[in-house]
Amino acid sequence: MARSRKTDEAAVEKVDGDSAPNAVWFKPVMVGFMLLGLAWILVFYITGMQYPIPGLQSWNLLIGLGIALIGFLMTTRWR
């Protein structure tokens, strides 16, 4: 019986690659990008559309959305 148990355990394969869990840093970075993008947009609207970078004017909104989008795209790879 012990012999068959060993062969059954050896037949189980470990799957590496896509189904492996994410690194420890992945979730905080993902949430950080989403919060940073939100903070960027909030600062833009609260300061009367002047900051975080005064010379860019309305492009600040696109930058904030882009940063948040990076975080949301990371959610598709989260396991």
Legacy VTK file of the C-alpha trace (Angstrom):
# vtk DataFile Version 3.0
C-alpha trace
ASCII
DATASET POLYDATA
POINTS 79 float
0.000 0.000 0.000
2.763 2.438 0.847
4.237 1.951 -2.590
1.074 2.967 -4.414
0.711 6.006 -2.181
4.192 7.200 -3.144
3.489 6.786 -6.845
0.172 8.637 -6.516
1.886 11.559 -4.779
4.593 11.645 -7.399
1.951 11.829 -10.146
0.628 15.134 -8.791
2.290 17.979 -10.657
2.900 21.444 -9.372
1.767 24.141 -11.760
4.094 27.106 -12.096
3.613 30.308 -14.032
0.192 31.873 -14.551
-1.610 30.156 -11.684
1.084 30.968 -9.113
0.091 33.473 -6.409
1.248 37.064 -6.648
4.194 38.451 -4.769
3.576 40.094 -1.399
4.149 43.585 -2.822
1.590 43.230 -5.638
-1.593 44.068 -3.722
-0.226 47.169 -1.916
1.203 48.535 -5.180
-2.092 47.909 -6.991
-4.136 49.672 -4.308
-1.489 52.399 -4.103
-1.816 53.220 -7.802
-5.601 53.444 -7.508
-5.399 55.707 -4.456
-2.670 57.865 -5.952
-4.750 58.410 -9.089
-7.780 59.297 -6.979
-5.730 61.685 -4.827
-4.295 63.329 -7.973
-7.805 63.962 -9.325
-9.081 65.218 -5.954
-6.179 67.648 -5.610
-6.859 68.850 -9.158
-10.510 69.656 -8.437
-10.116 70.912 -4.854
-7.426 73.440 -5.815
-9.573 74.928 -8.561
-7.911 73.012 -11.398
-4.449 74.494 -10.738
-2.449 71.727 -9.052
-0.727 69.145 -8.838
1.190 70.446 -11.895
0.024 74.006 -12.665
1.306 74.195 -16.243
-0.623 71.162 -17.465
-4.110 72.467 -16.611
-6.702 69.846 -17.672
-4.045 67.260 -18.562
-3.751 66.693 -14.804
-7.098 64.916 -15.003
-5.789 62.561 -17.671
-2.660 61.860 -15.613
-4.767 60.991 -12.555
-7.013 58.730 -14.591
-3.975 57.054 -16.155
-2.409 56.345 -12.766
-5.682 54.888 -11.466
-6.073 52.857 -14.663
-2.701 51.203 -14.034
-4.039 50.026 -10.676
-7.260 48.758 -12.206
-5.376 46.904 -14.927
-3.281 45.262 -12.225
-6.467 43.795 -10.746
-6.784 41.545 -13.792
-3.521 39.799 -12.811
-4.312 39.548 -9.082
-4.620 36.006 -7.718
LINES 1 80
79 0 1 2 3 4 5 6 7 8 9 10 11 12 13 14 15 16 17 18 19 20 21 22 23 24 25 26 27 28 29 30 31 32 33 34 35 36 37 38 39 40 41 42 43 44 45 46 47 48 49 50 51 52 53 54 55 56 57 58 59 60 61 62 63 64 65 66 67 68 69 70 71 72 73 74 75 76 77 78
